[in-house]
Amino acid sequence: MTVILGIDIGGSGIKGAPVDTATGQLLAERWRIPTPEGAKPADVTRVVKELVEHFQHGGPVGITFPGIVQHGVTLSAANVDQGWIGLDADRLFTDATGCDVHLINDADAAGLAEAKFGAGVGVPGVVMVLTFGTGIGSALINDGVLVPNTELGHLWLRDKHAESWASDRARENDDLNWKQWSKRAVTYLQHLELLFSPNLFIIGGGISKKADRWRDLVTLERSQVVPAALLNDAGIVGAALYAELEAGREKPPRPASVKAQHVEQSATRKTGTKKAAPAKKATKAPAKKSK
């Protein structure tokens, strides 16, 4: 049995638990601490250290992050402090905890967990895991293999930014009932279905705990839609799985400099085009009078 501590950094809470990576089971009661206001790197690091100390853990640690992660460096920060952009978060957490830390995008972690232990077990071909919460995270799985950092919550649907319009936070902010929110979710899923033709959509994140409210309302013609089997623990389990995969591997060199990636300004956004100025009518030069 391999025991790895999984920690899931969310917009409202940071939670963790030791995980048996052979079974996907949590080996202790999940411990949750509210996300510090603003989610600045130093404050989040303090909470991560507190979780490691709470479980008296000294081995590898897997941690999720709500943004793009490449080689342990966080490259975007849609719902957290901008100070994360270009930060070597792997090193930050490793230095703070004294543990071997491996960082992964939060939705990618949920995708790994659902593919190995949850609703995606044994499903061939393309499976898409979407986490609806503060934003919308996405994980693309093909025959059990993760394609990382898809960030499909930042697609634009005409003039609507997907996660700002169809996330669970949007449902609460816009005071939508479940039927109203489901129409938005279906519009978003139909767009993804057109682009990727997955065999299965797995709906995770905080909204997966309320599946009885939307399960019969969110349906598609071609693709099956199911709630996440691991509910809101998928991030913790997936983080631990990722740390197990990466433990012992030599980490690639970090880039010397990183350009900020503003994913909310996606090129898929519908933009207006200026109308061309009407062409001026040609005018004939006045005929010369003959003498």
QUITAPE-V898476 format. One record per pair of residues at least 24 apart in sequence whose C-alpha atoms are under 6 Angstrom apart, sorted by the first residue. I is the first residue (numbers start at 0). GAP is how many residues later the second one is. Records with the same first field share a line. If there is no record, write none. Layout:
I->GAP / GAP
//
This chain:
3->56 / 57 / 236
4->56 / 235
5->55 / 56 / 57 / 230 / 233 / 234
6->56 / 229
7->55 / 56 / 227 / 228
8->55 / 56
37->43
38->41 / 42
39->41
48->48
57->41
58->40
59->39 / 40 / 41
60->40
61->39 / 40 / 41 / 177 / 178 / 181
62->40 / 176
63->39 / 40 / 41 / 42 / 175
64->40 / 41
65->39 / 40
66->38
67->81
68->35 / 36
71->31
75->185
85->172
101->141
106->30 / 31 / 32
107->31
108->126 / 129 / 130
109->124 / 125 / 128
110->28
111->126
112->121 / 124 / 125
117->111 / 112
118->109 / 110
125->72 / 73
126->71 / 72 / 73
127->73
128->72 / 73
129->73 / 74
130->73 / 74
131->35 / 36 / 73 / 75
132->34 / 35 / 72 / 73
133->35
134->28 / 32
135->27 / 31
153->110
155->112 / 113
157->112
158->111
181->36
185->32
198->24
199->24
200->24
201->24 / 25 / 26
202->24 / 25
203->24
204->27
205->26
//
